[in-house]
Amino acid sequence: MLEDNKFKKRLGYLIFAIILDAFANALMIDSNMGSAVWTASAVNISELLHSSYGTTLFIYAVIVTIVNQLLIGKFDSHIFISNLLFSLPFSYLVGFFSDVLNPLHFEMKPIYVRLVIDVAGLILVSIGTSIYQRCNLIQHPNDEMAYLLRFKYLHGSAGWGQLVSYTPPVIIMIICFLVSGRILSVGIGTILAMFCQGIIIGISDKIVVPSLKHHYSF
């Protein structure tokens, strides 16, 4: 009974974290001050390929899921399936929340208001990521990559794990820019995300729902 209650509690936190993370990503997109790095990369791919944002995010996630298996060094069915299970609702929730926020016209607000919205989005993204990583049930493949790098290769450093994991989306954004001649959804928020998101995640691990602990076996 105790283990069942613990599982239900973690499941509840997981659902909350997915919704929070999707909403926070939408905040950053609609602020037009720079999205989180992976999100900004997906926005540029979506624009280049003229595909829906939700579908682009999901296909992107499938590719990253495969890369994660290479990082693990063997096929891990639990991580593979859990990454995909997370990606499907999350990808379309971001698009949904972005559409919901559109009528508020954040892009027309004064720049300092947009900056506050963007930074708030980044903090909430980091908190959501911290929570669902510690739920130890399922997580987004992008964050799985940072998690693998953090604990398997970088001695538990959240900051370095997040920073190194940003190499693929940054390369993809550069390619999109070379092909289209423009780059979208990149700004102050993107720079802050590159250098601060991992640090905020590390802090959140300690102060946001501290009863949730990391579980890893690499």
Phi, psi and omega per residue, in radians:
M1 nan -0.715 -3.132
L2 -1.112 -0.772 3.136
E3 -1.132 -0.630 3.115
D4 -1.125 -0.718 3.115
N5 -1.153 -0.673 3.110
K6 -1.113 -0.721 3.131
F7 -1.123 -0.775 3.136
K8 -1.083 -0.664 3.129
K9 -1.132 -0.804 3.129
R10 -1.138 -0.647 3.110
L11 -1.128 -0.706 3.110
G12 -1.115 -0.754 3.085
Y13 -1.104 -0.666 -3.137
L14 -1.088 -0.838 -3.141
I15 -1.069 -0.767 3.096
F16 -1.038 -0.776 -3.083
A17 -1.160 -0.670 3.114
I18 -1.094 -0.807 -3.136
I19 -1.136 -0.763 3.132
L20 -1.068 -0.785 -3.103
D21 -1.141 -0.725 3.136
A22 -1.137 -0.769 3.122
F23 -1.098 -0.735 -3.115
A24 -1.154 -0.683 3.075
N25 -1.104 -0.687 3.103
A26 -1.129 -0.665 3.071
L27 -1.007 -0.797 -3.114
M28 -1.163 -0.683 3.120
I29 -1.116 -0.850 -3.044
D30 -1.303 -0.337 3.088
S31 -1.221 -0.390 -3.125
N32 1.012 0.565 3.097
M33 -2.038 0.156 3.130
G34 2.022 2.142 3.139
S35 -1.583 2.963 2.993
A36 -1.017 2.717 -2.916
V37 -1.041 -0.892 3.137
W38 -1.101 -0.690 -3.141
T39 -1.113 -0.791 3.117
A40 -1.061 -0.692 3.119
S41 -1.082 -0.767 3.133
A42 -1.152 -0.631 3.089
V43 -1.042 -0.745 -3.129
N44 -1.198 -0.680 3.076
I45 -1.123 -0.773 3.133
S46 -1.011 -0.758 -3.140
E47 -1.190 -0.708 -3.098
L48 -1.173 -0.687 -3.078
L49 -1.654 -0.076 -3.123
H50 0.996 0.747 3.120
S51 -1.929 2.827 3.125
S52 -1.182 2.631 -3.051
Y53 -1.137 -0.757 -3.129
G54 -1.070 -0.769 -3.141
T55 -1.142 -0.721 3.120
T56 -1.068 -0.797 3.129
L57 -1.039 -0.707 -3.096
F58 -1.216 -0.786 3.123
I59 -1.091 -0.728 3.072
Y60 -0.977 -0.796 -3.108
A61 -1.115 -0.657 3.121
V62 -1.077 -0.760 3.131
I63 -1.093 -0.770 -3.141
V64 -1.140 -0.615 3.092
T65 -1.016 -0.725 3.125
I66 -1.164 -0.731 3.112
V67 -1.069 -0.671 3.135
N68 -1.049 -0.633 3.111
Q69 -1.113 -0.611 3.087
L70 -1.176 -0.655 3.112
L71 -1.157 -0.645 3.126
I72 -1.172 -0.607 3.119
G73 1.629 -0.004 3.083
K74 -2.777 2.882 3.135
F75 -1.386 2.085 3.096
D76 -1.972 1.777 -3.040
S77 -1.096 -0.622 -3.128
H78 -1.110 -0.859 -3.140
I79 -1.150 -0.715 -3.135
F80 -1.030 -0.889 -3.097
I81 -1.210 -0.710 -3.103
S82 -1.153 -0.645 3.078
N83 -1.052 -0.768 -3.132
L84 -1.204 -0.669 3.133
L85 -1.108 -0.628 3.110
F86 -1.248 -0.732 -2.977
S87 -1.113 -0.683 -3.019
L88 -1.086 -0.988 3.131
P89 -1.170 -0.670 -3.098
F90 -1.074 -0.810 -3.073
S91 -0.992 -0.796 -3.084
Y92 -1.423 -0.410 3.049
L93 -1.163 -0.674 3.105
V94 -1.050 -0.820 3.096
G95 -1.071 -0.691 3.137
F96 -1.105 -0.867 -3.120
F97 -1.145 -0.625 3.096
S98 -1.075 -0.725 3.103
D99 -1.155 -0.677 3.134
V100 -1.122 -0.658 -3.099
L101 -1.419 -0.309 -3.089
N102 -0.912 -0.762 -3.122
P103 -1.080 -0.286 3.127
L104 -1.367 -0.255 3.073
H105 0.869 0.997 3.100
F106 -1.007 -0.567 -3.081
E107 -1.133 -0.255 -3.138
M108 -1.704 -0.068 3.133
K109 -1.303 2.795 3.049
P110 -0.983 2.642 -3.028
I111 -1.050 -0.602 -3.132
Y112 -1.216 -0.551 3.081
V113 -1.200 -0.757 3.125
R114 -1.109 -0.636 3.123
L115 -1.154 -0.740 3.104
V116 -1.076 -0.759 3.120
I117 -1.074 -0.747 -3.101
D118 -1.148 -0.802 3.138
V119 -1.150 -0.687 3.080
A120 -1.059 -0.725 3.094
G121 -1.061 -0.761 -3.139
L122 -1.092 -0.763 3.132
I123 -1.098 -0.741 -3.135
L124 -1.199 -0.648 3.058
V125 -1.028 -0.800 -3.108
S126 -1.135 -0.720 3.114
I127 -1.130 -0.794 3.122
G128 -1.041 -0.752 3.131
T129 -1.096 -0.777 3.123
S130 -1.026 -0.765 -3.100
I131 -1.145 -0.874 -3.038
Y132 -1.315 -0.391 3.005
Q133 -1.141 -0.689 -3.100
R134 -1.423 -0.219 3.036
C135 -1.183 -0.438 3.076
N136 1.000 0.692 3.084
L137 -2.007 -1.249 3.044
I138 -2.471 2.730 3.047
Q139 -2.642 2.867 -3.112
H140 -1.153 2.462 -3.121
P141 -1.029 -0.556 3.089
N142 -1.080 -0.762 3.122
D143 -1.318 -0.512 3.045
E144 -1.063 -0.713 3.115
M145 -1.058 -0.844 3.114
A146 -1.079 -0.659 -3.133
Y147 -1.136 -0.791 3.115
L148 -1.087 -0.807 3.125
L149 -1.084 -0.718 -3.098
R150 -1.070 -0.889 -3.002
F151 -1.641 -0.422 -3.112
K152 -1.619 -0.553 -3.014
Y153 -2.113 -0.370 -2.967
L154 -2.137 0.487 2.989
H155 0.983 0.595 3.043
G156 1.439 0.133 -3.118
S157 -1.353 1.941 3.135
A158 -1.133 -0.692 -3.112
G159 -1.100 -0.862 -3.132
W160 -1.208 -0.652 3.115
G161 -1.032 -0.788 3.140
Q162 -1.174 -0.755 -3.082
L163 -1.126 -0.819 -3.138
V164 -1.126 -0.621 -3.123
S165 -1.176 -0.264 -3.134
Y166 -1.419 -0.111 -3.121
T167 -1.005 -0.865 -3.137
P168 -1.043 -0.853 -3.128
P169 -1.138 -0.566 3.104
V170 -1.148 -0.754 3.105
I171 -1.071 -0.734 -3.135
I172 -1.133 -0.685 3.104
M173 -1.132 -0.643 3.095
I174 -1.120 -0.738 3.111
I175 -1.099 -0.768 3.118
C176 -1.054 -0.697 3.124
F177 -1.146 -0.717 -3.140
L178 -1.157 -0.563 -3.128
V179 -1.408 -0.793 -3.023
S180 -1.690 -0.374 -3.113
G181 1.451 0.110 3.090
R182 -2.579 2.822 3.135
I183 -2.347 2.372 -3.030
L184 -1.994 2.723 2.997
S185 1.044 0.433 3.100
V186 -2.009 2.275 -3.124
G187 -2.952 -2.668 -3.116
I188 -1.004 -0.729 -3.125
G189 -1.063 -0.624 3.130
T190 -1.159 -0.769 3.119
I191 -1.106 -0.769 3.116
L192 -1.072 -0.708 -3.141
A193 -1.105 -0.721 -3.115
M194 -1.032 -0.733 -2.993
F195 -1.830 -0.238 -3.041
C196 -2.054 -0.389 -3.026
Q197 -1.071 -0.790 3.132
G198 -1.064 -0.665 3.132
I199 -1.146 -0.762 3.135
I200 -1.130 -0.655 3.089
I201 -1.070 -0.791 3.131
G202 -1.041 -0.723 3.105
I203 -1.164 -0.753 -3.134
S204 -1.076 -0.614 3.113
D205 -0.944 -0.574 -3.043
K206 -1.602 -0.515 -2.990
I207 -2.025 -0.271 3.136
V208 -1.823 1.998 -3.061
V209 0.823 1.091 -3.077
P210 -1.094 -0.243 3.120
S211 -1.207 -0.372 3.069
L212 -1.417 2.277 -3.094
K213 -2.114 2.653 3.067
H214 -1.191 2.477 3.024
H215 -2.248 2.096 -3.140
Y216 -2.562 2.622 -3.109
S217 -2.558 1.386 3.130
F218 -1.940 nan nan
